[in-house]
Amino acid sequence: MNLERIHNVYFVGIGGIGMSALANYFKSNGKNVAGYDRVSTKITESLQHMGIAVHYEDAVDLIPSEFKNSQETIVVYTPAIPKNNLELNHLWENHFTVLKRSEVLGLITKSTFCLAVAGTHGKTTTSTILGHILKEAGVNATSFLGGISENYKSNLILGGDEISVVEADEFDRSFLKLSPNIACITSMDADHLDIYGEKAELEKSFMDFADKVSQTLIIRKGLPLKGLTYGIEENADYDAKNLKVEEGAYIFDVKTPTEIIENIKINLPGKHNVLNAVAALAMANIFGVSLQVIAEALLTFKGIERRFSYKIKTENLVLIDDYAHHPTEINAVVDSVREMYPTKKIAGIFQPHLYSRTRDFIDDFAASLSRFDALILLDIYPARELPVEGVTSAWLLDKITIEEKQISSKKNLVKNVLSLDSQVIVMIGAGDIGEQVEVIKNALNHEN
């Protein structure tokens, strides 16, 4: 399919982080764009501000008339949309060209030189750092990101149509639609077992993705794949050395296969972010960007919304917002917070994401959440799933070993947070907990 010949693009689930980046991309390239989503958010409001028509009721009559010609319109949808969605079923039944988000991204990458970042953790940060490095280096790439970059206040870094940076999502095997030239795999931990059934199937899909890479594959040292490796003090091909923390920033050297660069600095907390930075450095360097230019770009990287984002940062009170929704990610957040605030009492507020993920990793969740000094659990965010009998936040809470723990409704969350005596509060989860962050921030600021 030639996307250049398409006049209209209609999105079912336009407010998703990956969907909205595509909507922005098509609008910026002169297409007519509209879409449906279930709720209004900051993302959908920003799309409307661009002139994109968005509605919030699943009703065929609300599809704008100019998008009802099946010959001039393609439809893009996300697998998160329920199978009984009225609009999507109507468009299928009337023989529109209906594509998954991953298929559209695949078409874009097929006609570009593609740098793709895959992995169960770290891909959003790594791809955003990489997009920023290329932008600062004067490379005219378009980057499709899985988070809102603090530098660009967007999940799209718009450039030309010859080079693309994409986050390669393993959910629903989406990344197998891509055509990567240079790729990185950050991790292959068990996740999305509602899709894959078992870890071996997930790992097989990563191996299939690796086979699609036409030029260079970069992997986290220790993964069962063949490629250039990266790590921290692991004798990897791209190896971070002499790591130290100064005023909340990491400073380190990197040994590459051909040279060494000293005193690279990133203003991100957590060793996992050093790994993400080294992965992005390796990809950019292999693409042809000099290490000195990469180091200068890393200095100006501001981070990503909901990735260890400081909402309050004073001597007596810290509020951090993070997207962590898997036990490995929660452990990385706790490690970072403990490293930054070793003497402070730390509370977590966690909204589990998906019944299936909670069930499949219940003991790992309990272990990671027990590393907080105090904990508030919200109810499980269902996303695309129906409830699973017996899988509840109460079940998870019962397995958590710390004494100071409770379940809270959203209605009572402010009251329960204000009753905490912790100096550091971390809000984590991939559901709609992000919409509670500003409410909590305002309440804490008012109280203090």
HUDA-V815105 format. One line per field, one symbol per residue. phi: phi as a letter, one per 40 degrees, with the letter a starting at -180 (. if undefined). Layout:
# HUDA-V815105
phi = ???
This chain:
# HUDA-V815105
phi = .ccccccbbbbbhccccccccccddcccbgccbaabacbcbdcccccccchccbbbbcadcccddccccccbbbbbbbccccccccccccccccgccbbcdcccccccccbbcbbbbbicbgccccccccdcdccccgcccbbcbcaccccbfacbbcacbbbbbbccccdgfdccccbccbabbcabcdafccccgacccccccccccdccccbbbbbcdhccbbicbbabfbfccbbcbfcabbfgbcbabbcbcbabbbfcbbcbcgccccccccccdcccccchcccccccccccccchbdgbfccbbabcbabbbbacdabdcccccccdcccccbcbccbbbbbbdbgccccccbdcccdcccccccaabbcccccfcbcdbdgcaccccdcccccccaabbcccccddcccccbccbbbbbibcccdccccccdccccccb
